[in-house]
Amino acid sequence: MNRHDHHQDELFMRRAHELALMGCGYVSPNPLVGCVIVHNNRIIGEGWHAQYGQAHAEVNAINSVTDKSLLPESTVYVNLEPCAHFGKTPPCADMLIKYRVRKVVISNVDPNPQVNEGGIRKLREAGIEVITGILEKEGRELNKRFFTRMEQNRSYIILKWAQTADGFMAKENYDSKWISNAHSRQLVHKWRSEEDAVLVGTKTAFHDNPKLNVREWTGRNPTRIVIDRFLKLSPKLHVFDRSQPTLVYNVLKHEEHPDLVLARVDERDFLNELVSDLNKRSIQSVLVEGGAQTLQYFIDAGLWDEARVFTSGHTFGRGIRSPQVHGNLISSESVLSDILSTYHLVHGKS
């Protein structure tokens, strides 16, 4: 491939990645997929996977092409290998073969055992040129949730907290209102809409009485997860109002009610069993919102992938100390008066 072709491939693949992000919060446990169809360096079709169970990106892109006679001379850019199996929709590889597209350019091979190069093989056997690995690293970051679940059999775990400039996340009486500013809090609501579930521990549920829903953004409400080992929390708390699916992990009993499941796990391996159960429930990502003890619990176990930490200019002097996280600092940015720092786990360390 010459330098010009490589540049063009990256250009159109970046657009496919942008489109894929449009499905964030709506397609799980499927991956985020965007598709761009190009004829003579001009985009003639675009699409993305917009809703779980509905048409895939390639189908939506093909359907958007006005003159389908151009497809045999066109290149399809898609960030993830086209599927080759029947699921809720027919195989996308078969559809691309049907329209005899000239070339397919891909960021990532699909790690799903039902696909894993099956789509690529089908396309090549049909005489379609296939190029892989274009913006591969960016493609893995785009679908970090999907790749984590496929490769590690667990949810992608994001830790989030706000702390004062002197390192506290609550006062001694557990009051934490409001450390971060209004824009930071709105950003958290956006994050909730993007993840499958949001998790808190017993003390946070009791002291903060959070709703754990999406109010300051537009999007779906996540599944609520509450750690309440001995089922001591009051049923009058917001998290038990059954306005959205809620899982309560405990060591006493298992019961299932509409929008409320008491899930029993073994105390001796509580966290690993909790994470394993989430995987069985096809929960692809979890936003852990606190409190300090629960966050440190995940950190000490090495069961996290990303930490998002707001640091405000406020000081408490004394109170509940923030968790201690040791990871790679990926970014640090201002959210008005707050600083948002993002860390990734260094594999083998917590």
DRENFINU-713336 format. One line per field, with one value per residue (C-alpha): residue in one letter; x, y, z. Coordinates in Angstrom, 3 decimals, m for minus. Example, Ala and Ser with C-alpha at 12.3 -4.5 7.8 and 13.67 -1.06 7.14 Angstrom:
// residues 2
res = a,s;
X = 12.300,13.670;
Y = m4.500,m1.060;
Z = 7.800,7.140;
END
This chain:
// residues 350
res = m,n,r,h,d,h,h,q,d,e,l,f,m,r,r,a,h,e,l,a,l,m,g,c,g,y,v,s,p,n,p,l,v,g,c,v,i,v,h,n,n,r,i,i,g,e,g,w,h,a,q,y,g,q,a,h,a,e,v,n,a,i,n,s,v,t,d,k,s,l,l,p,e,s,t,v,y,v,n,l,e,p,c,a,h,f,g,k,t,p,p,c,a,d,m,l,i,k,y,r,v,r,k,v,v,i,s,n,v,d,p,n,p,q,v,n,e,g,g,i,r,k,l,r,e,a,g,i,e,v,i,t,g,i,l,e,k,e,g,r,e,l,n,k,r,f,f,t,r,m,e,q,n,r,s,y,i,i,l,k,w,a,q,t,a,d,g,f,m,a,k,e,n,y,d,s,k,w,i,s,n,a,h,s,r,q,l,v,h,k,w,r,s,e,e,d,a,v,l,v,g,t,k,t,a,f,h,d,n,p,k,l,n,v,r,e,w,t,g,r,n,p,t,r,i,v,i,d,r,f,l,k,l,s,p,k,l,h,v,f,d,r,s,q,p,t,l,v,y,n,v,l,k,h,e,e,h,p,d,l,v,l,a,r,v,d,e,r,d,f,l,n,e,l,v,s,d,l,n,k,r,s,i,q,s,v,l,v,e,g,g,a,q,t,l,q,y,f,i,d,a,g,l,w,d,e,a,r,v,f,t,s,g,h,t,f,g,r,g,i,r,s,p,q,v,h,g,n,l,i,s,s,e,s,v,l,s,d,i,l,s,t,y,h,l,v,h,g,k,s;
X = 0.000,1.513,1.665,m1.251,m3.509,m2.570,m3.417,m6.772,m7.529,m6.854,m8.939,m12.035,m11.478,m11.471,m14.898,m16.035,m14.824,m16.770,m19.916,m19.376,m19.401,m22.976,m24.082,m22.396,m24.844,m27.314,m25.730,m24.184,m23.361,m22.603,m19.541,m19.547,m19.360,m19.351,m19.169,m18.225,m18.575,m16.261,m16.331,m13.523,m12.471,m16.010,m18.249,m21.446,m22.810,m22.531,m24.065,m23.558,m24.980,m27.545,m29.484,m28.932,m30.969,m31.356,m29.457,m25.676,m23.503,m22.805,m26.517,m27.312,m24.425,m25.449,m29.051,m27.903,m26.246,m28.512,m26.867,m26.068,m24.555,m21.459,m20.907,m18.785,m16.302,m16.423,m14.381,m16.081,m14.436,m15.600,m13.848,m14.662,m14.598,m18.019,m19.894,m20.145,m22.803,m26.550,m27.439,m30.301,m29.473,m28.067,m24.282,m22.928,m20.152,m22.797,m24.434,m21.138,m20.513,m24.015,m23.314,m19.832,m17.979,m14.422,m12.505,m13.105,m10.796,m10.950,m9.444,m9.842,m10.440,m13.506,m12.422,m15.866,m15.293,m18.402,m16.680,m12.877,m11.653,m14.650,m15.957,m12.559,m12.191,m15.629,m14.874,m11.507,m12.925,m15.475,m12.641,m12.972,m9.720,m9.478,m7.051,m6.830,m5.069,m5.884,m5.987,m5.936,m4.878,m7.599,m10.100,m9.252,m9.693,m13.040,m14.252,m12.356,m15.509,m16.212,m12.592,m12.281,m15.396,m14.413,m10.794,m11.031,m14.598,m15.516,m16.950,m14.787,m14.506,m14.256,m13.590,m14.818,m14.568,m14.222,m11.671,m10.620,m7.258,m6.051,m7.142,m10.537,m13.707,m16.104,m16.250,m16.080,m19.888,m19.707,m21.105,m19.625,m21.853,m20.509,m16.815,m16.893,m18.561,m21.839,m20.154,m18.211,m21.416,m23.123,m20.230,m20.820,m24.430,m23.160,m20.871,m23.775,m25.664,m22.694,m22.113,m24.228,m24.185,m23.234,m22.097,m21.981,m21.246,m23.408,m22.177,m22.687,m26.208,m27.008,m25.403,m25.972,m29.232,m28.340,m30.759,m27.948,m29.925,m29.380,m30.894,m28.503,m27.940,m29.998,m29.662,m30.633,m30.482,m27.847,m28.485,m27.878,m25.556,m25.457,m23.097,m25.077,m23.507,m25.943,m29.004,m29.085,m30.090,m33.587,m35.971,m37.093,m33.827,m33.957,m31.894,m34.741,m37.575,m37.608,m37.562,m34.666,m33.058,m31.145,m28.796,m28.037,m25.034,m25.129,m24.072,m27.492,m30.015,m31.013,m34.367,m35.645,m38.352,m39.321,m36.381,m34.812,m32.550,m30.925,m27.882,m26.118,m22.359,m19.805,m18.223,m14.849,m14.567,m17.120,m15.691,m14.583,m17.986,m19.731,m17.677,m18.269,m22.021,m22.062,m20.384,m23.069,m25.669,m23.968,m23.085,m20.221,m19.145,m19.467,m18.949,m17.944,m18.976,m18.047,m17.509,m13.852,m13.830,m15.583,m13.282,m10.194,m11.637,m11.567,m8.118,m6.552,m7.977,m6.587,m10.111,m10.276,m9.316,m9.735,m9.972,m11.482,m10.661,m11.973,m9.851,m11.416,m9.874,m11.822,m10.144,m11.669,m8.653,m9.991,m12.499,m12.715,m9.491,m9.649,m8.568,m4.950,m4.638,m1.395,m1.697,m0.617,m1.820,m3.396,m4.737,m5.302,m7.750,m9.669,m13.412,m13.860,m12.465,m11.888,m9.054,m10.083,m7.291,m7.680,m5.593,m5.269,m4.310,m0.728,m1.176,0.047,m0.258,m3.072;
Y = 0.000,3.370,6.346,8.135,5.082,4.657,8.286,7.951,4.725,6.403,9.412,7.376,4.990,7.902,8.802,5.199,5.491,8.740,7.050,4.025,6.257,7.283,3.886,4.328,3.406,1.704,m1.378,m3.310,m6.166,m5.724,m3.709,m0.147,m0.265,2.444,2.027,4.346,3.511,5.361,5.609,7.491,9.135,10.381,9.117,7.712,5.926,5.935,4.000,2.808,0.193,2.331,m0.089,m3.610,m6.106,m3.748,m3.455,m3.460,m0.612,m2.214,m2.693,0.911,2.161,0.077,1.235,4.860,4.513,6.066,4.513,0.921,0.311,2.052,m0.562,m2.985,m0.140,1.021,0.494,m0.242,1.070,m0.613,m0.535,m4.147,m7.272,m7.875,m10.691,m14.065,m15.725,m15.460,m13.661,m11.214,m10.116,m11.935,m11.990,m8.657,m10.413,m12.125,m8.792,m7.214,m10.227,m9.914,m6.325,m7.324,m4.461,m4.059,m3.774,m3.882,m2.027,m3.003,m1.727,m4.813,m8.522,m9.502,m11.477,m13.078,m16.835,m16.850,m14.417,m14.273,m13.966,m15.876,m12.704,m11.867,m15.388,m15.260,m11.954,m13.088,m16.365,m14.284,m12.385,m9.186,m7.504,m7.148,m4.893,m5.087,m3.160,0.406,2.494,m0.791,0.766,3.425,0.697,m1.264,1.865,2.536,m0.961,m1.373,m2.618,m5.270,m6.459,m6.712,m8.861,m11.096,m11.553,m11.456,m12.690,m9.700,m6.209,m3.196,m1.478,2.305,3.846,7.393,9.781,13.446,14.599,17.816,19.452,17.957,14.421,13.844,12.604,13.247,14.940,12.903,12.684,11.260,14.470,14.880,17.627,19.255,18.678,18.882,21.637,21.459,20.764,17.833,16.423,16.741,14.851,12.014,11.777,11.489,8.650,6.872,6.930,5.278,2.357,m0.713,m0.385,1.917,0.503,1.816,0.315,0.148,3.393,5.460,4.082,4.869,8.296,9.779,7.988,8.330,7.653,6.507,7.486,9.877,13.306,15.935,14.245,12.421,8.647,5.359,4.685,2.124,m0.976,m0.085,m2.316,m2.104,m4.007,m4.748,m7.860,m8.363,m6.646,m3.903,m1.038,0.414,m0.592,3.059,4.218,5.497,2.557,0.195,2.140,m0.276,2.603,0.844,m2.626,m3.062,m5.816,m6.142,m8.353,m9.976,m13.116,m14.102,m14.942,m14.935,m13.499,m12.143,m9.499,m7.155,m4.733,m5.920,m8.936,m9.965,m11.873,m14.062,m14.572,m16.316,m14.020,m15.783,m14.642,m11.854,m9.495,m12.124,m13.826,m10.472,m9.702,m13.218,m12.854,m9.520,m11.212,m13.924,m11.158,m9.654,m6.447,m5.156,m2.140,m0.853,2.647,2.310,5.529,4.806,5.123,5.212,1.723,0.145,1.887,0.776,m2.761,m2.867,m1.223,m3.655,m6.603,m5.251,m5.379,m2.116,m0.777,2.976,5.566,9.021,11.376,14.918,17.158,20.408,23.461,22.903,21.643,19.762,19.497,16.202,13.546,10.369,9.886,9.339,5.970,5.467,4.455,3.531,3.488,5.220,8.815,8.989,12.529,15.548,18.252,21.161,21.008,24.652,24.802,21.038,18.904,15.557,12.973,9.651,6.608,3.162,0.074,m1.070,m4.803,m6.871,m3.931,m2.160;
Z = 0.000,m0.902,1.428,m0.195,0.108,3.750,4.485,2.741,4.603,7.952,6.991,6.174,9.089,11.506,10.176,10.754,14.367,14.806,13.551,15.790,18.885,18.031,19.392,22.776,25.515,23.177,21.575,24.477,24.720,21.018,19.980,18.652,14.854,12.202,8.445,5.587,1.880,m0.504,m4.310,m6.062,m2.780,m2.160,0.647,m0.827,2.242,6.027,8.881,12.438,14.773,16.580,18.784,20.113,18.092,15.146,11.854,11.948,10.670,7.284,6.574,7.463,5.325,2.289,2.685,2.652,m0.774,m3.394,m6.470,m5.572,m9.007,m7.621,m4.913,m7.018,m7.501,m3.861,m0.693,2.615,5.792,8.984,12.358,13.276,11.128,9.508,11.210,9.500,11.672,12.137,15.366,15.792,12.228,9.140,8.489,7.259,5.320,3.169,2.383,1.293,m0.939,m2.380,m3.467,m4.754,m3.064,m4.319,m1.048,2.719,5.132,8.821,12.086,14.271,13.928,15.962,19.088,19.362,18.791,16.571,14.194,14.720,11.118,9.736,8.127,6.648,5.287,3.664,1.984,0.639,m0.621,m2.562,m4.232,m2.177,m1.138,2.649,4.529,8.344,11.086,9.989,13.211,15.127,18.456,18.214,17.319,20.466,22.581,20.901,21.792,25.066,26.801,24.183,23.962,27.768,28.058,25.129,26.199,30.006,30.562,32.709,32.489,31.701,35.097,35.459,38.871,39.437,42.345,43.247,45.793,47.460,46.856,50.164,49.243,50.861,49.180,52.076,55.455,58.662,58.678,55.091,53.572,50.083,48.615,46.535,45.959,42.163,40.140,38.217,34.871,36.329,37.775,34.400,32.821,35.306,34.135,30.552,31.665,33.339,30.046,28.299,30.674,31.335,35.104,37.983,41.337,44.909,48.299,51.398,53.008,49.860,49.392,53.042,53.466,49.991,49.089,45.365,42.513,40.177,37.096,34.195,34.858,33.536,30.192,27.561,27.467,29.011,32.735,33.737,35.809,39.442,41.468,45.247,47.531,50.709,52.169,55.037,53.520,56.138,53.843,54.114,51.316,51.251,49.652,46.062,44.766,45.681,44.031,41.033,38.561,36.795,37.008,40.277,41.486,45.192,45.944,49.369,51.255,52.639,49.934,46.269,45.223,41.921,41.660,38.805,38.391,41.660,42.109,45.367,44.131,46.666,46.369,48.582,51.196,50.767,47.147,47.124,44.529,42.016,42.229,41.783,38.675,37.320,37.827,35.972,33.013,33.001,32.899,29.807,31.624,29.525,31.591,35.149,36.526,40.201,41.951,45.550,48.312,49.285,50.789,47.800,45.328,47.256,47.323,43.510,43.386,45.850,43.890,40.629,39.215,37.328,33.924,34.128,36.913,36.402,39.259,39.703,41.939,43.086,44.673,47.912,51.091,54.031,56.341,57.669,56.623,54.528,52.573,48.826,47.408,46.383,42.753,41.012,37.254,34.083,33.939,30.476,30.536,32.744,31.716,33.185,33.701,34.658,38.227,38.508,37.153,35.636,35.678,33.875,34.751,33.172,35.135,34.694,34.088,36.973,39.408,41.221;
END
